[in-house]
Amino acid sequence: MFAPLLSELKGFDAQIIALPDKGDQDYERLSDHVIARLPKQAFILLAESFSGPIAARIVAKAPPNLKGVVFVATFLSAPNRALLSIARLLPLSFLVNLVGQLPFARFVYRVLFLGPKASDDLTALFHKTVKSLSGTVMKARLAAIQSQTFEKQSSAVKVIYIQASSDKLVPRSKSLEFKSCYENLVIKVIEGPHFLLQAKPVESAEIIADFASGL
């Protein structure tokens, strides 16, 4: 899913850390998984959507080589507990069947995640990625999001929060939690849907590159 962004990020040595597709999906375990794979040299951490709380936990541990953090359309506490509760109650067979019906899935993807102008290639990429996850993992990650509560921390690390203007999943008010935690926070807004890095890779790459050049 990072392919659209990486094609626009020129001159960056990017390392993608994939989350485990089996086992516990709680944020503490996932944070340990990522920390064990962080670069030994200086790095900027980028976290999109579900991965925001993972990055926040890493910042709290203050790794010495962390120079900055890019949060994209994400949260520090559950964005919509009511919606998450409904999703968690859906049977696994429904989740599996949903991602198996491409025409219907494309409609859902565009409405909730990728925006009405998303290309067929992008929706197909998103579909392939979602389909690779089991229903069990989906529900476990929904449970992790639902249980996520805001824990205030204080950090002077340089942070940029890239907000999607038409985000259907994360309310704009969630950026206030980031403001209260990171004293060196800059918020940038891109006109687009929840998955900005995929739907608006050019605009996202420009903001990320500008942020990196100032570190």
C-alpha positions as CSV (number, residue, x, y, z in Angstrom):
1,M,0.0,0.0,0.0
2,F,3.0,2.3,0.3
3,A,4.0,1.9,-3.4
4,P,2.2,5.1,-4.6
5,L,4.0,7.2,-1.9
6,L,7.4,5.6,-2.4
7,S,7.3,6.3,-6.1
8,E,7.1,10.0,-5.2
9,L,9.6,10.1,-2.4
10,K,12.8,10.8,-4.2
11,G,16.1,10.3,-2.4
12,F,14.7,8.6,0.7
13,D,16.0,5.2,2.0
14,A,12.6,3.9,3.1
15,Q,12.1,0.8,5.2
16,I,8.6,-0.7,5.4
17,I,8.0,-2.5,8.7
18,A,5.1,-4.9,8.1
19,L,2.8,-5.8,11.0
20,P,2.4,-9.5,11.9
21,D,-0.5,-11.2,10.2
22,K,-1.1,-13.7,13.0
23,G,-1.1,-13.8,16.7
24,D,-2.1,-11.0,19.2
25,Q,-2.8,-7.7,17.6
26,D,-2.8,-5.5,20.7
27,Y,-0.8,-2.2,20.5
28,E,1.8,-3.2,23.0
29,R,2.7,-6.4,21.2
30,L,2.7,-4.6,17.8
31,S,4.9,-1.8,19.2
32,D,7.5,-4.3,20.5
33,H,7.4,-5.9,17.0
34,V,8.2,-2.6,15.3
35,I,10.8,-1.4,17.9
36,A,12.8,-4.6,17.3
37,R,13.0,-3.7,13.6
38,L,13.9,0.0,13.8
39,P,17.0,1.2,11.9
40,K,20.2,1.6,13.8
41,Q,21.0,4.9,12.1
42,A,19.1,8.1,12.4
43,F,15.5,7.8,11.1
44,I,12.1,9.5,10.7
45,L,9.1,7.4,11.7
46,L,6.0,7.5,9.6
47,A,2.7,6.0,10.9
48,E,-0.6,6.0,9.0
49,S,-4.1,5.3,10.3
50,F,-4.1,2.1,12.5
51,S,-0.4,2.5,13.2
52,G,-0.6,5.9,15.0
53,P,-0.7,4.5,18.5
54,I,2.3,2.3,17.7
55,A,4.4,5.3,16.8
56,A,3.2,7.1,19.9
57,R,4.4,4.3,22.1
58,I,7.8,4.3,20.3
59,V,8.1,8.1,20.9
60,A,7.4,7.5,24.6
61,K,10.4,5.2,24.8
62,A,12.6,7.9,23.3
63,P,14.8,5.9,21.0
64,P,18.1,7.8,20.5
65,N,18.1,7.7,16.7
66,L,14.5,9.0,16.3
67,K,14.7,12.4,14.6
68,G,11.1,13.1,13.8
69,V,7.6,11.6,13.4
70,V,5.0,11.8,10.6
71,F,1.5,10.9,11.7
72,V,-1.0,10.6,8.9
73,A,-4.8,10.5,9.3
74,T,-4.5,8.7,12.6
75,F,-5.5,8.9,16.3
76,L,-4.3,8.5,19.9
77,S,-7.7,7.3,21.2
78,A,-10.5,5.3,19.5
79,P,-12.0,7.5,16.8
80,N,-15.5,6.1,16.8
81,R,-16.3,3.5,19.5
82,A,-20.0,3.0,18.4
83,L,-19.0,2.2,14.8
84,L,-16.1,-0.1,16.0
85,S,-18.6,-2.0,18.3
86,I,-20.9,-2.7,15.3
87,A,-17.9,-3.8,13.1
88,R,-16.6,-6.1,15.8
89,L,-20.0,-7.8,16.2
90,L,-20.2,-8.7,12.5
91,P,-19.5,-12.4,11.9
92,L,-16.1,-13.3,10.4
93,S,-17.9,-14.8,7.3
94,F,-19.4,-11.3,6.6
95,L,-16.0,-9.7,6.7
96,V,-14.5,-12.3,4.5
97,N,-17.3,-12.2,2.0
98,L,-17.2,-8.4,1.9
99,V,-13.6,-8.3,0.7
100,G,-14.4,-11.1,-1.7
101,Q,-17.0,-9.1,-3.7
102,L,-14.9,-6.7,-5.7
103,P,-17.6,-4.5,-7.3
104,F,-19.3,-3.9,-3.9
105,A,-16.0,-3.6,-2.2
106,R,-14.8,-0.9,-4.6
107,F,-17.8,1.2,-3.7
108,V,-17.1,0.8,0.1
109,Y,-13.4,1.5,-0.4
110,R,-14.1,4.8,-2.3
111,V,-16.8,6.0,0.2
112,L,-14.8,5.2,3.4
113,F,-11.1,5.1,2.5
114,L,-9.9,6.2,-0.9
115,G,-12.3,8.9,-2.1
116,P,-14.7,9.0,-5.0
117,K,-12.0,9.7,-7.6
118,A,-9.9,6.7,-6.7
119,S,-8.7,4.8,-9.7
120,D,-9.5,1.2,-10.4
121,D,-5.8,0.4,-10.0
122,L,-5.8,1.9,-6.5
123,T,-9.0,0.2,-5.4
124,A,-7.6,-3.1,-6.7
125,L,-4.4,-2.6,-4.8
126,F,-6.4,-1.8,-1.6
127,H,-8.6,-4.8,-2.2
128,K,-5.6,-7.1,-2.6
129,T,-4.1,-5.8,0.6
130,V,-7.3,-6.1,2.7
131,K,-8.0,-9.6,1.2
132,S,-4.6,-10.7,2.4
133,L,-5.7,-10.2,6.1
134,S,-7.8,-12.9,7.7
135,G,-11.1,-12.1,9.3
136,T,-9.6,-13.0,12.7
137,V,-6.8,-10.4,12.3
138,M,-9.3,-7.8,11.1
139,K,-11.5,-8.2,14.2
140,A,-8.4,-8.3,16.5
141,R,-7.2,-5.0,15.1
142,L,-10.7,-3.5,15.5
143,A,-10.6,-4.6,19.1
144,A,-7.2,-2.9,19.5
145,I,-8.6,0.3,18.1
146,Q,-11.7,0.2,20.3
147,S,-9.7,-0.3,23.5
148,Q,-7.3,2.5,22.7
149,T,-7.6,5.3,25.2
150,F,-5.8,8.6,25.3
151,E,-2.7,8.8,27.5
152,K,-1.1,12.1,27.6
153,Q,2.6,12.3,27.2
154,S,5.1,15.1,26.7
155,S,7.8,15.0,24.0
156,A,9.9,17.6,22.3
157,V,10.5,15.4,19.2
158,K,9.6,17.2,16.0
159,V,6.2,15.9,14.8
160,I,4.0,16.6,11.8
161,Y,0.4,15.5,11.6
162,I,-1.0,15.2,8.1
163,Q,-4.8,15.5,8.2
164,A,-7.3,14.4,5.6
165,S,-9.9,17.1,4.9
166,S,-12.5,14.5,3.9
167,D,-11.7,11.7,6.5
168,K,-14.7,9.6,7.1
169,L,-13.0,7.5,9.9
170,V,-11.0,9.9,12.0
171,P,-12.6,13.2,13.2
172,R,-10.6,16.4,13.0
173,S,-10.9,16.8,16.7
174,K,-8.4,13.9,17.2
175,S,-5.6,16.3,16.2
176,L,-6.2,18.1,19.5
177,E,-4.8,15.1,21.4
178,F,-1.6,15.3,19.4
179,K,-1.4,19.0,20.1
180,S,-1.5,18.3,23.9
181,C,1.4,15.7,23.6
182,Y,3.9,17.1,21.2
183,E,5.2,20.6,21.8
184,N,7.0,20.7,18.4
185,L,3.9,19.8,16.3
186,V,2.9,21.1,12.9
187,I,-0.4,20.2,11.3
188,K,-0.8,20.1,7.6
189,V,-4.2,19.5,5.8
190,I,-4.5,17.8,2.5
191,E,-7.8,17.7,0.6
192,G,-8.5,14.1,0.3
193,P,-9.8,10.8,2.0
194,H,-8.6,8.8,4.9
195,F,-5.8,7.0,3.1
196,L,-4.0,10.1,1.9
197,L,-0.6,8.4,1.2
198,Q,-2.4,6.3,-1.4
199,A,-4.9,8.7,-2.8
200,K,-2.7,11.8,-2.7
201,P,0.9,10.5,-2.9
202,V,2.3,13.6,-4.6
203,E,1.0,16.1,-2.1
204,S,1.9,13.8,0.8
205,A,5.5,13.3,-0.5
206,E,6.0,17.0,-0.8
207,I,5.0,17.6,2.8
208,I,7.1,14.7,4.1
209,A,10.2,15.8,2.2
210,D,9.8,19.4,3.4
211,F,9.5,18.2,7.0
212,A,12.6,16.0,6.6
213,S,14.6,18.8,5.2
214,G,14.0,20.9,8.3
215,L,15.3,18.3,10.7
